[in-house]
Amino acid sequence: MPEDTKGFDPAACLNCNNKEGLKARFFLINATTENALIEKETKRIMKEKYGIEDYGHYVDGEKELLTASKCPKCGSEDIIWDY
């Protein structure tokens, strides 16, 4: 994990405003999602393999991470992240 991702965590659910029990998930990918075909395949894999439909992107030089969290209260993946 890049050093500057420490402390970058899910802060609150945008659906129900819950701030408790949010867990961060990071996925290191080996291809840039700037390509539409790669983005489509990434979206498919995230949904089918991990059950995640809403995720963010974190780019650090050549490394690209996907960030995801799910609210334990309402199940929403619409989460705000902050340091």
BELBEL-V725724 format. One record per pair of residues at least 24 apart in sequence whose ideal C-beta (glycine too) atoms are under 8 Angstrom apart, sorted by sequence separation. I is the first residue (numbers start at 0). J is the second residue. If there is no record, write none. Layout:
i | j
I | J
I | J
This chain:
i | j
32 | 56
41 | 65
52 | 76
53 | 77
0 | 25
24 | 49
51 | 76
53 | 78
55 | 80
24 | 51
26 | 54
32 | 63
25 | 57
31 | 63
30 | 63
27 | 62
28 | 63
27 | 63
28 | 64
27 | 64
28 | 65
26 | 64
25 | 64
26 | 65
25 | 65
26 | 66
25 | 66
26 | 67
24 | 66
23 | 66
24 | 67
23 | 67
24 | 68
23 | 68
22 | 68
21 | 68
22 | 69
21 | 70
7 | 57
21 | 71
20 | 71
19 | 71
20 | 72
4 | 57
17 | 70
19 | 72
17 | 71
4 | 59
15 | 70
17 | 72
1 | 57
3 | 59
14 | 70
17 | 73
15 | 72
21 | 78
23 | 80
1 | 59
12 | 70
15 | 73
7 | 66
9 | 68
14 | 73
4 | 64
12 | 72
15 | 75
1 | 62
12 | 73
14 | 75
13 | 75
1 | 64
12 | 75
14 | 77
0 | 64
13 | 77
12 | 77
13 | 78
12 | 78
13 | 79
11 | 78
12 | 79
10 | 78
11 | 79
9 | 78
10 | 79
9 | 79
10 | 80
9 | 80
10 | 81
8 | 80
7 | 80
8 | 81
7 | 81
8 | 82
7 | 82
6 | 82
